[in-house]
Amino acid sequence: MQKNTDPKLSELILFFGEHGKTIKSGFLKSQDKAGTRNIYGEEQMALDKWADDVLINGLRKTRLVRYIATEEQPGIIEIDNPKNQFGVVIDPLDGSSLIDVNLAVGTIIGIYPGNVLNKGENMIAALYILYGPLTTLTLSTGNGVCDFVMDEKGEFNLTAQDIKIPDAKIYAPGALRRDYLPAHAKFIADLENDGYKLRFSGSFVADMHQILHKGGVFTYPGFKGKEKGKLRLLFEANPIGKIISDAGGAISNGKTNILAIQPRAIDDITPIYAGGKKEIRLIEKYMS
């Protein structure tokens, strides 16, 4: 209400907040593998599929959106007789392989005015729910990035608004060093020579939450054998990229702004560099 958000969009954001509580409650139920693979050929955890079902079934019932694309589904789902024309992209449980060792995982969501095969710069809202020592919801509707923390009643309370990514020397590097490509290797060497501290958990959403609040850069580059990268354009890069960009940072594939890329398919992958503008300018200089 304070940000004059469209009431229909507000209703959808509140839906995800409520269902985030349901997903968190499921962590005690199962940590097993499902015996199936997602569209990227990765083995699915039972909780991945369960969280996916929770969100899809909820969206079917409420009819708050027209289009749904999730990391766990092979195609775009279209809802019959929708109340709104929104399209949503969802990573239901990012970092789920870390649940059995009790590290932070999260749910990532991007919201479009229509079709989900759209540039990230056309996203109207993005949020993620981080399930850690605290359950937090980080949100941007284009009018400033805000943090909310869940209280003992299960309600999200505003704790920070108009968040801006600070200038700091932290880096979160994905991929094996032995597989680095030359430009990326030079970039990492420069960061290390400049005193950057390594902070990497293996959970994209958790690592990006740290970068948002403490500064620096996250990177999962293209590397030998996977020159096109590994992380997902629709479900990971674009929603997190909107939040980081709205907080004064930037996201790049090493050559250009990821949010300006037109997706070709829901399973598009990309190298990712996300964080402070200074670090993004440096990798783009090396890549050019």
N, C-alpha and C positions, 0 to 999 in steps of 0.2 A: 504493500500500500504506500509506504514512504517513497518508493522508487517509481510509483505510478505504473506498475506492471499491469499488462493486460490481464483482467480477471481470469480469462480462460487459460492463459499461460500460468498464472499463479496456482490455479486448481491442479494443473499437471505437475508443477513443481512440488506441491504439497502431497500429491499422490506418491511421488518417488520418495519423499521423506518418510511417509507412513510405511511404505513397503521396504525401505531400508531397515526399519526396525524388525520386520519379519525376517529378512535375510540374516541379520545379526543373530536372531534367536535360533537359527538353524545350524550354527556352527557346532553345537553339542550333539547334533543328531547323526552326522555322518562325515567321515573323513576318507571314505573309500573312493576308489576309481570306479567309473561307470561302465567301463568296458567298451566305450564308443569313442569316436574321434570327431573333432569339430571340423569346420571347413578348411582349416589350416593343417589338418592331419595330426593335430596334437591330441593326446589322450585326455579325455574329459574326466574331471572329478565328479563324483555324484552330486556334490554341492554346486558345481557349475551348472549342471542341468536343472537342479532343483531351483536355484536362484533365477535361472532363465524362465522356468515355468511360472514362478511366482509373479514375475513382472509381466510376462506375456498374457497370462490368464487374467491378471488384474486390469491390464489395458483393454483386453477383449470385453471384459465385464462392464467397465466404465465408459468405453468408446470415446476416450478423451483424445485419441489420435487416429489418423488415417493409416499411416505407414509405420512399421516397426522393422528395424534391422538389428540383429544382435550377433555377437561373435559366435554364438553356438548354433545359429540357424543357417541353412544353405541358401536361402533366398529372402527377399523382402516380403513381409506379411502385410496384407492390406485388410483393414478392419471394415466389416459391413456396416453401413449406415452410421458413420462416425459423427460425433458431435462437433468435431473440429477438423481442420485440415493439416494439423501438425504431423511432422515426421520425426521419429526418434531413433537415435543410434545408441546402442547399449552394450557395454562390456559388463555383464552381470556380476562377475566376481574376478576382478583383476588380481593376479598374484595368488590364486587359490592353492597352488602347490606348496605355499608357505604356511597354510593353516595348521598342518600337523606339527610344525615346530613353533607355533604361536607367534609368528611375525605378522605385521600389519598387512591387511588386504583391503580392497575397496570395490565400489561400484562406480562406473563412469558412464555419464549420460550426456548426449548432445541433442538439442531440440532445434528443428528447422521449421520454417513456415509451411513447408510442403514436402516434396520428394526428398528422400535422404541421400540420393546420389547427387550431392550438391557440394559446392565449395564450402570449406570451413568458415570463410569470411561471411557467408550468408546465414550462419547459425544465429538464432535469436536468443539462445540461452544455453549454458553448459553448467554442469554440476558434477561433483563426485562426493560419495560418502565413504569415509575412511574409518574402518573398524580396527582401532588400536586400543591403547590404554583408555582413551576417550573415543566415543563415536562422534565424529564431526561431519558436518555437511558444508562444503565450500561451493559457492554459487556466484555466477555472473549472468546478468541479463543485459549486459552492455552499459550498465550505469554504476560500475564499481564492483569489485570482488568482495564478497562477504563470507565470514566464517560463522557457523553455528555449532554449538556443542549440545549433545543430548543429555538431559538431566535424568534424575532417578525416576521421574514420571514418564519418561519416554518422549519428552517434548524438546524440540531444538530451540535453543536460545541464542540470540545474536551475541557474539563475543568480539568480533572485529569487523570493521567495514572500510571500504575504499583502500583495501590492502595494496601496497606497492612492493614489488620485489626489490630487496635491498642489494647493495653492491657487496659481494663477499667472495672469498676464495674457497669454494667447495665445488667438487666435481663428482658426478655419479656416472661412471663409465661402464656400459655394457659391452659384451663380446670379449673374446680372448685376445690378449695383447699380441700373441703370435700371428693372429689373423688380420691385424690392422692393415688397412691400405695406407700408402705413403702420406697423403695429405692429412689423414686423421692421426697417424702416428706423430706427425710434426705438431699438430694441434695439442695432443695430449702431453707431449714433451714440453711444449711451451707453458702449459698450465702447471705442470709439476715443477718446472724451473722457477715459476713465479710464486711457488709456495702453496698451491691449491691442495686442500686436504681431500682424500678419497672418502666418500660416504655413499655406499651402494648396498641396498638390501635385496634387490631382485624383484621388488614389487614396484611397478612403474608408478602407480598412483601414490604410494607412500613416499617414494623418492622425489616425486614432483611436488608433493606437499611440503617437503623439507626445503626444496629449492625455492618455492614460492615464498616461504617465510624467512629463510636464511640466506638466500641468494646463491649465485654460482650457476652451474650448468649441468643438465642431465644429457647424456648422449647414448644412443644405441645406433651405431653407424652401420653403413654398408661395410661388409668385410669379406674376406676371401671365401668363396663358396656361396655367399649371400650378399652379393654386391648391391642388390636392391633393398637391403635392410630386412628387418624381421617384424617390427611392430606394425600395428594396423592403422591405416590412414583414417578410416571412418570411426572406429570404436575407441581408439586411444589417442592418436595424434591430434585430431581436430578438436575434440572437446577440451582436452588439456591445453591445447594450443590457444584456444579462445580465452581460457581463464588466465593463462600466463601473459598473453598479449594485453588483455584488459587490465592486468596489474602492472603494465609498463615494461614487460619483457618481450620476448620474441620466440618464434619457433621456426626451424628451417630444416630442410633435408640436406643442408650443407651448401646448397647452391641458390635456393630460393625459398620464399615464405611458403610454408606448407599450407597455410590457410587459403592460398590463392590457387591451389592445385585442383583441377576438375577430376573427381573420381571416375574411373571407368567401370568398376565393379565393386561389390561390397567387400570383397576379400583383398582389395589393394593393400600392399605393404609399402613401407617407406623407411629410409634412414631418418633418425630424429636427433635434432639438437635443440634443446629447449631451456630457456633460462634468461639471464641478463643479456641486454642488447650488445654489450661489449664483447661477450664471449661468442655470440652469434656472428657479429661482424668479423671476428678473427677466423672462425672456421670457413666463412664464405670467402674470405680473402685467400685462404689456402686452397679451397676447392676451385676457385676461379683460375 
